[in-house]
Amino acid sequence: MAEIVKGYVDHIVFRNEDNGYTVFHLVNDDGELTCVGSFPYIGEGELLELTGEYVTHGTYGVQLQVASYEVQEPEDLISIERYLGSGAIKGLGATLAGRIVRRFKGDTFRIIEEEPERLAEVKGISERKAMEIASQVEEKKDMRKAMIYLQKYGITLALSAKIYEHYGQNVYRVMEENPYQIADHVPGVGFKTADEIARRIGIHTDSDYRIRSGIFYVLLQATNDGHIYLPEREVLYRTKALLELDLADVSKYLMDLAIEKKIVMRDVEEEKHIYPSQYYYMELNTAKMLHDLDIKYDVAEVAVAQRLFQIEQNADLQLDDMQRKAVITAARNGLMVLTGGPGTGKTTTINAMIHFFESEGMDIYLAAPTGRAAKRMTEATGYEAKTIHRMLELAYIPENSDNRMQYGRNEENPLEADVIIIDEMSMVDLPLMHVLLKAVMVGTRVILVGDKDQLPSVGAGSVLKDLIESECFPVITLTKIFRQAEQSDIVVNAHKINRGEEVILDNKSRDFFFLKRQDANTIISVVLTLIQKKLPRYVDADMLDIQVLTPMRKGLLGVERLNTILQQYLNPPDAKKAEKEYGDKLFRVGDKVMQIKNNYQLEWEIATKYGLVVDKGVGVFNGDIGRITEINHYTETIEVEYEEKKKVKYPFQLLEELELAYAVTVHKSQGSEYPAVIIPLLQGPRQLYHRNLIYTAVTRAKKCVTLVGSDITFQEMIQNVHEQNRYTSLAERIREMM
């Protein structure tokens, strides 16, 4: 049952500036009460009327969990003095507040609002200071009125604060005329939120504002599926489905959006391609920067070959003809692509390139898209590799509230390297490629390494594939499987899958097994036995390092159901383990979790066991996997420890960015390598169950692959080459540049 409590803010114990979560002590005639909730704009000394429920905290006792609040005008002279002197008004301390109230008594607020110049009658207050005090009192009054107005439309306090911060007193006009513009201007507000606000205000479902905003939302949503543009017919189809309107044509609205410079339209072979403007220019600029890096160096092939021969002798490297050709190509070109499947010697070739460029006295940077991929690159080469974000010195800029993500390395402060080698290029999306190239000086050699047959990046674009398909840059493809790799059935079978050949499932292998089962619950039971009893000892790994990979999110063998069941058995409830429910998710200390979107603002730190911070930075990225080390219900945070002992504190409000990771989709596993992989398989949608997906899944395993389920489904996937096409045009933009 909701309680209403009135009192003064005596002391703020804790406040999270990002989301407004606050713990404070309230005092009234009944004594002192601890209150918790979201309070973007309160200060000590303010009189509040709170609505909420009493809860009992295990450590801190009875608290009021606040659902909503109103700031009240102070009711007597002592209250007025207390409010003015509380620090709520900057530059006004307790002494000056006392003088003001003694001078104007009960008329204090009227004087401040209507005759602020009279404050200068008080000793210690100049005319300028008087105006500053009046301005602050008025500003807070306006803000509170606006926030009360916004809450009428079901907008949360935290979101109301963001909206008011952006529009100020214009908020009323914006809401009445076109609330859809909030989705463009206020971070964290999408079309669906704006649409719900518009519905409550009473804006018609067929309003031009709604249709234009819906089209733009459709285009931005398409980038989440990897597309850079959509054909006009696809825009019409998706917009009709989103808005539930019978639209016959969208050309009028597209023209309006083009005039507003929110979209770009291009005519290609009798159909229009519709781009969100930022992605069109991102693709165009990426093509231009790639073109500028494509320099041919006057380096004699014979000289490189001779130097390579010496390197092979001294570094105990054995290269075949294609690997040597790759090193020679890297020496003679500003930009090149090296591609090949598992076991074809990409790492050996990278090592040979490093030795060659080092012998030329060049500075070399190594990088990969994820922490796991960078760690593997370091282990394979013996040279430090960083994530691309770390190499570009991603930094947190607290004073820059509109965009806190900023790269220290850019066109004005480029990377000081002669050679940059990027591994796992199939994972690099267009936005990341764009910021990377902006930090590369013309004259720096760039070598892009990846497996073109892996799934494309999670983010928008298909950079590696488009680079190769443009046929404008040197591409070396390694195909020979080396003798050592031939001993692994993971490698051999991966190449068979890639060539569309049948894989023999007789379980005579040491690292590739198929357990035929036809029932989903039986498959899950087998998966649990493998994780708990069989595989940890077999691959010498921790139980939670064994990764379940599945094609789908939904369904009997989807990520969501698998994680619920696996959590129950691999990290069962325990009185000593704190828990937190968030929507339909349950998090528990010890859980394996994954970050599911890029967050450039989240801070991490690495500390010694004594708490001494040895490194810190910002950015947690889509696909990063860690474990929950602490759930704190008082500060309302969950702490997750990622690779390299990076610890991140998540406010409860950010838990939508985390999900359990005992099982993950194959797409989310890109760039990662696990000691053992388990792949549960039953029949699924043909557009998803294709060759690239099963190839990517199998190549994630280092020591052992176990497929559990239908062998018919497995063989059908190998024959299905119809992966979902992405609408990208980087290859065309590159060819135009050339």
N, C-alpha and C positions, 0 to 999 in steps of 0.2 A: 504494500500500500504506500502511495506517495505521501511524503511528509513535506510541509512548508516550514522553513526555518529562516529567521531574520537575525542579522548581526553584522559586526564589523570585522573586516579582514585585519587580524592582529599581526600575523607573521606568515610570509610565504616560505615554505620549507623547500619546495622543489618546483622548478618550471622547465618544461621542454619548449624552447623557443620555436622549434619547427612546427609542432602540432598543437601547442597551447596547453598540453596536459599539465595540470598544476595540483600540488598538495599544499594546503594552507590551514592555519588555525583561525577559527571564527570565534569571536567572543560576543556574548550577550548576557542578559540577566541570569540565565541558567548556568553560566560558566563558559568553559572552553570546549570546542568541538573540532575534530580533524575532518576536513572536507577534501574530496578528490573529484576531479572532473576536468573538462576542457574549458579553459578560461583564457581566450586570446588576449584580452585587454583589461585586466584588473590590477589594482595597486593596493598596497597596504593602507588602511585607514578608510577604505570605501565601505559604504553601507550596502549590503546585498540582501535580496530576498531569494532564497534557494528552494528549488523543488527537487526532491530526490528520495532515495531509500536508504535506511540504515543497513550497513553490512558489518560483519565482524571479521576483521583481518587476523590471520593466525599469529602475527607478531605485534601489530600495532593496535589491536582491540577494535572498539566500535568506531566506525567512520560513516560520514554521510556521502553516499555515491550520488553526485549531483547530475541530474538530467537536463535541467535548464535553470537560468537565473535572470534576475533583473537588478540593475544598479539603481538604488533609491537615492533621492535627495536627502542629505542629512536632516534630522528632525529637530534638533535643538542646538543651542549655541556651542555646547561642548562638542557635539557631533560635527558641526560645521568646522570648528577649529581643528578637530582631529583629522578630518578629511583633507583640509587644505594643507596641513602640516605633515601629512603622511608620506610625501614624496610623490604622490600622484601628479602634482603640478611641479614640473621641473623648476628649480631655482627658488622654491618657496619652502622654507624650513619651519620648524615648530614655533620659533620666536616671532618671525614675521606674521605667521598665521594668527598667533595670539593677538598681535597688535591690530591686524585687520578686523578681527571679530570684536575686539573691545571697542574699536572706533565705530563700526557700522551695525553691530549686534545682529538682530534678526533680518536686517535689510541687506546683509552681506552679498547674497547671490544676486539680488536685483541690481545692486550697485555694479557688481562685476560684469553682469550681462548688459545693462542699459547705460551706465555712466562709468565705464572703466577708468576714465582719466582721473576720477576722484580717489582712486587707490593711491595716487601720488601724495595725498594728504597725510598718508601714514609715513612715519619716519623710516628711512631706509629703502623706500620704493620710489624710483625715478619714474618719469612719464613713460619712458621706453619699457621699463620693467612692468609697469602697470598694464600696458598693451599686450605684452607677452603673456602675462597671467590670464588676462581676459581671453586671449586667442586660444590658449590651451583648454580653458574651461569650456569655451564654445565648441572647439573641435571635438572634445570628448562627448559633449552633449549631442552633436550632429552624428557622430559615429554610432552612438548608442541608439539613436532614433532609427538610423538606417539599418542597423542590425536587427532591431525589433521588427521593422518593416519586412526585411528579407526572410525572417523566420516564419512569417505568415504563409510563405510559399513552400514551407518544408525544407528550407535550406539550413544546413547545420551551422552552428556557431563558427566553427573553424573555417568553413567555406564562405560564410558571410563576411568574416574578417578579411579574407583574400579579395573578395569582390569589392568591398569598400576601399581597401588599400589601393586598388587599381583605379576605380572610378570616382571615389570621393562623393561629392554631392550630386554628381551626374548619374548616380546609380538609379534614381527614380525614373529619369528619362529613358535610360537604357532598358530598364525592365519593362516599361510600358510600350516602347517602340519596337525594340528588337533584342530580346534576351538571348538570341542565338549568337550574338557577337561575343558573349561571355566565353563561349567555347574557343574562340580565337585568341582571346586576350588573357584569360586567367588560367595559369597552370593548374592542372588537376581537374579541370572541368571539360567534359567531353560533350558530344552532341546529345547523347541520351539524357544527361543531366539538364542541359539547356532545354531540351524538348519537354521534359517533365515540368520545368519551371513555366515554360510557355503555355502548356496545357492548363496549369493551375491559374495562370493569369487570364486565360480565355482567348488566346490567339488561335485563329482558324488553322485547321490541319493542312489546308491547301494554300497557306500564305506563301508568297514568293520567298520571304526570309527563310521559312522552314525548308522549302524545296532546295534552295541554293546551299543552305547549311548541310542538308542531308546529302547532297551530291558530293560536297567537299569531304564530309565524313566518310562516305563510301570510298573515295580515293585514298584517304589516309589509312582506312582499315585495310585496303588492298596492299599497302606497303607492309603491313604486319604479316601478310601471307607471302611476302617476297616480291610482289609486283612493283615496278617503277611507274607503270602507266596502265590504263585499261582502255580497250576499244570502246567507242561510244555506245555500241549496242549492249556491252557488258555493264556500262555505267547506268544505262536506262533500266536494265533488268534488276540490278542490285538496288537502285534507288526506289523503284516501285515496291520491291520486297521490304525495304527498310521502313518506308513511310506509309505503306499500306494504302497507296493511292493509285488510281488508274491513270497513270501518265502515258500519253501517246508519244510525247516528244520531250527531249531535254535541251535541244539546241539553243532555245532562247535563254535558259538559265546558264548554260555553259558560256554563252557570249557575255553575259553579265559578269560571271566569275573571271573570265579572261580580261575584261575591262578593269576589274578590280585587281588584276595581276595575281590572283590566287591560283590560277591554273594556266597551263600552256597547252594549246591544241596544235597537233601536226597532222597534215593529210598524208597518209601512206597507203598507196595502192587502193584507192577508192574507199578507204575508211579512215575515220578520225581516231588518233591516239590521244588520250586525255591524261595529262600529267599534273600532279600537284607541283606548283612552280618550283619549290625548293628542291624537289627530286630531279626535275628536268635540268636545272642549272648545275646541280651536283654531278649528274651524269656527264653533262657537257664539259664542265671544268675538269673532271677526272680524265676524260678523253684528251683534253688539251695538255694536261700535265704529263700523261703517259707519252704523248707525242713528243713533248719537249725533252723527255729523258732518253728517247730512242736515238742515241748518238753512236756512230760507228767509229771505233778507235783504230788508229793506224798501228796495230800490234801484229808483228809477224807470227804466223801460225807455227812456223818451225821453232822460233824462240820459246814459245809457250810450251810446245811439245817437249823440247829439251829440258826445260825447267821442271816439267811434270815428271819426266823420267827420274830426275834426281830426287824429287819429293817422294816418289813411290819407293825408291831405295831406302831413303833416310827415315821415312815415317811408317815403313812396313805396310804400305797401301797397295792393293792390287786393283787396277781399274781395267774395265773392258773398253772397247773402242767408243761406245756411245757415252760412257762416263768421261772419257778423255775429251770427246767432242763437246760435252757440256761445259767442261772447265775452259776449253779454248773459246767457246762461244761467250762465256761470261767475261773473259778477258778482253774480247774484241767488241763487246756491245754494252751500251748503257742500260739496256733493259732486256731481260730474258725470262722465260718460263721453263722450269724443270718439272716434269710430271711423270708419274709412274705408280704402279700398285705396290702392295707390301712385298718386301723381299727383293726388290729390283735394284737396291743399292743407292737410294736417294741420299741416305745419311753419309755413306762413304763418299759420294760425289761432293756433298756439302763440305766434308772434312778436307777433301783434296782442294776445293776452292779456297777454303780458309788458309791452308798451308801456302797456296800459290800467292794469294793477295798479301799475306803476311810477309812472304819473302820479297815482295815488291815494296815493303815498308808502308802499306796502306792500313788505315784504321777501319776495322770491321765491326758492324753492329749486327747482332742476331736477335730476332724477335718472332713471336707467335701470338695468335689471337687470345689464347687462354693461359692461365697459370699452369695448368697441367701440361699443356703442349710446350710451353716455354721450359718447364722443368725437364721434360723428356729431351728437348733439344740440347739443354745444358749437359745432361748425362751422356748423350750420344756424341757430343763434340768435344767436351772438356772445356768449352768456352762459355762464359756467362750469356745466357739468353734471357731477355725480359719479355713481359707481355707488351703488345704494341702500345697500350695505354700508358704503361709505366715508362717505356722508352720515350714517349711523347710528353712525359712529365705532366700528366693530368693533375690539376690542382683544384682545390676548393677555395672559392672566393666569397667569403661570407657577406661582404658589403655589396656584392653584386646580386641582388635578390632575384632579378629576372632570369639570370642564367648562371648558376653557380659552377657549371662545368667549364673549365678553361684549360687549354693545353699550353704548357710552357714552351713547347717547340712548335713553331708555325713558320709562315713565310717570312716573318720579321726576325725570328730567332731559330734558324733551321738546324737540323741535326748535323753535327760536325763529324761526318763519316765519309770515307771514300767508297765503302761498299756496305750495302744493307741487304741481308738475306732474311726473307720472311718465310717461315714454314707454315704448314697447314692452311694454305691459301684458300682451299675450298670453303673454309669457315668465315672468311673475311667478306663482310657485306659492303655495300656501296658507301654508306656514311663513314665507316671506319677507313676504307681505302682513300676516301676523299681527304680526311684530316691527316692521314699518313703522308700522302703525296704533297700536301701543302707544306710539310716540314722537311721535304727532300730537295736539296739544291740540284739544279741542272749541273751535270758533270759527276754526280754520284752514281755509281753502278748499283742497280736494283735487281736482285735475283728473287723471283717468286717461285716457291716450291710447294707442290701439292699433288693430290690425287684427283684428277678430273672426274673420276667415276664415283667419288663419294657424293653423298647428298649435298645440295647447295646450302649456303649459309642460312641460319635461322632468320637473320634480318633481311632487309630489302636488297634485291640485286642478285646477280649471278656472275660475280666479277671474274673468277678464274675461267669459267666456261666461255664468257664473252671475250676475254683476252685471247684465248686460243682460237675461237671461231672467227675473230676479226682477221686472222692470217696476216697481221701487220707487224708482228714481233717474232724474234727467233724463239721456237719452242723445241725443246729436246724431250722426247718421250722414251723412258727406260722401260724395256719389256722383258729383258732376260731375268729369270729368277736364279739367284746365286745358290751355290751348292749347299751352304749352311741353311738357307731359308727353305730349300727343298725338303729338308728333314721335318719341317713343320707342316702338318696337314691343315692348320689354320691358313697358312700362306697358300699352299697348293689348292685347297678347296675355294679360297677366296678368288683365285684367278679362274678356276673352273666356273664359278658363279658368274664372274664378269664376262666370260666368253659364252655363257649360255649352255655350258656342258652339264651333263648329269653328274651329281655328287654321289659317290658310293657310301651308303649308310650301314656298314657292317660292324661298326664299333670296334674294329681292330686297331684303331688309331690310339696314340698316346695323348692327343690334345684336341680331338674333334669327335664329339659323341652325339648320337641322336637317340632319344628315348621316346618310343612311339606310344602316345596316349591319346585318347579321343574325347575325354570328358574334362571340362574346365576345372572342376574341383579336384579331380585326381591329379591334373597337371600341377595345380598349386601345392598339393601335398608333396609331390615329387620335388618341386622347387625348394620347399622348406627343408626337406631331408638333405638335399644337395648343399644348401647354405649352412645348415646347422651341423651336419655330421660328415659329409663326404669331401667337399671341396677345400675347406680351410687347410687341412693337413696336406692334401694332394698338391696344392699350389703354394703352400707355405705363406698363407695370408690370413689376415684378420677376417672374421665372419662378415663384417660390414664393408670390407673392401671388395667383396664379390657382388657384381652388379647384375641386376635383372633388367633386361632391355625388351621392350614390347612395342609393337607398331602403333598402338592406339591409346587414347586417353580413356575412352568409355568402353563399356562392355565387360563381359565375364573375365577377360584377361587384360583389361585396360589398366592403365596406371592408377586410376583412382581406387578401384576395387582391390588391386594387388597391394597397394600401399597400406590400406586399412588392415588387411589380413596379415601382411608381413610385419607391420608395427606390433600387432597383438602378440606375435610369437617371438620376434627378434628383440623387442624392447617392451616387455609386458609392464602393466601398471605396478607401481611399488610405492609404498607410503613415503619412501625417502626421495622419490622423484617428483618434482613439481610438474604440474600440467597447466596448459592454457587452451581453452576452446576458442576457436575463431571461425565464425560461420559454421561450415560443415567440416572444418578441419580440427584435429586434436593434436597439439604439440606436447611432447614430453621430453624432459631432460634425458639426453642420450640418443635422441632421434637423429637419423641421417636426413638432412634437408638440402634443398636446392634453391638457389636464387633464380627466379623465372623471368626477370626483366633487367635490363641494364639500369643501374642506379648510380649516377655519377656523383651524388652528393653524400652517400653513406660513408662515414669515416671508419677506418680500421686502424688497429695498432697491434704491434708485436711487443710483448713484455716478457721479462724474465720471470722465473717462479717467485721472485721477491717483489714483483710488481713494477720493476724499473722498465719504463718504455724505451725500447731500443730502435724502433722504427714506427712510422705512422704515415698514413696517406688517405686517399679517397677513392671510391669506386668499387662496387661489387657488381659482377656481371652475369648476364644470362647464362645459366649452365654451371656456375660455380657450386660445388658441393662441399658441405661442412657438417659439423655435428653440434647439436644444442648442448651447451655447457652450463647454462643457468637460465632459470625463469624467475623473474623478480616481480611479484604482484604489487609491491609497494611503489616501485618506480615505473611499473608497467612496461618492462622491457624483457626481451629475450636475447641472450648472448649466444652467438654462433661462432665456432672456431673453424676457419677455413684452412686451406693448404698453407704451409710455411708458418703455422701458428698465428695467422691473422685473426684477430678477434673483432667482431662487429656487434654493436648493440642495436637491436631493432625495437623501436617503440611498438606497442601493441597495434597501433593504427597502421603500421606498415607490414603487418603479417600477411597481407594479400600478396606480397612479393615472394613469400616462401611457400614451398610445399614439400611434403615427404618425398624422399628420394631412394627408398629401398628398391623401387622400380622406377625407371624413367623411360621416356619415349626414345626411340632410336635417334630421332632428330636432335634431342637434347644431349645425346652422348657424343656428338661430333667433337673431334679434337682430343678426346679423352682416351686413355688406355687403362684397362683394368686387369688385375692378375687373372681373373676368371669371369666369363660372361655366361649368363643363362638366358636363353631366348624362348619364352613360351609361345607356341604357334597353334592357332586354329583358324578356320576360314575367316576371311575378312574382306573389306571392300577392295575391288580390283585396282582402283585408282591409287590406293595407298600401299597395297601389298605388291610391290614391284621389285625388280632386280637391284636397283640402286640401294633400296632400303635394307635388304637382307645382306648385301655386300658390305654396306657400312657397319651393320650390326656385328657381323662376323669379324671384321678387321679391328674392332675395338678391344679384342682379347689378346693378352700377351702370352698366357700359358695354357689356357684351356677354354674351349667353347662347348657348351652343352645345349642342344636344342631339345625341347620337350613338347611333344604334341603330334600334329598331323604331318607325315612325310609327304602326303599329296599336296598340301598347302605349300610346303617348302619347295617342291619341284616346280609347282605352278608359278611361284614368285620368281624363280630363276628364269623362266620363259617369258615373264611379263615385263616388257621393256617400255611400257606406256606410263612413264612417270608424269606427274602434273607439270604442265608447261608454265614457265614464268614469263610474264610480260616485261622484258627488259630490252634496252636498245643501246647498251654501251658499245657493242660490236659495231653497230651502224655509225654511232658518233665517232668512234676511232677511225673507221674507214673514211668518213667525211673529212676528218682532220688530215689524213694522209693524202 
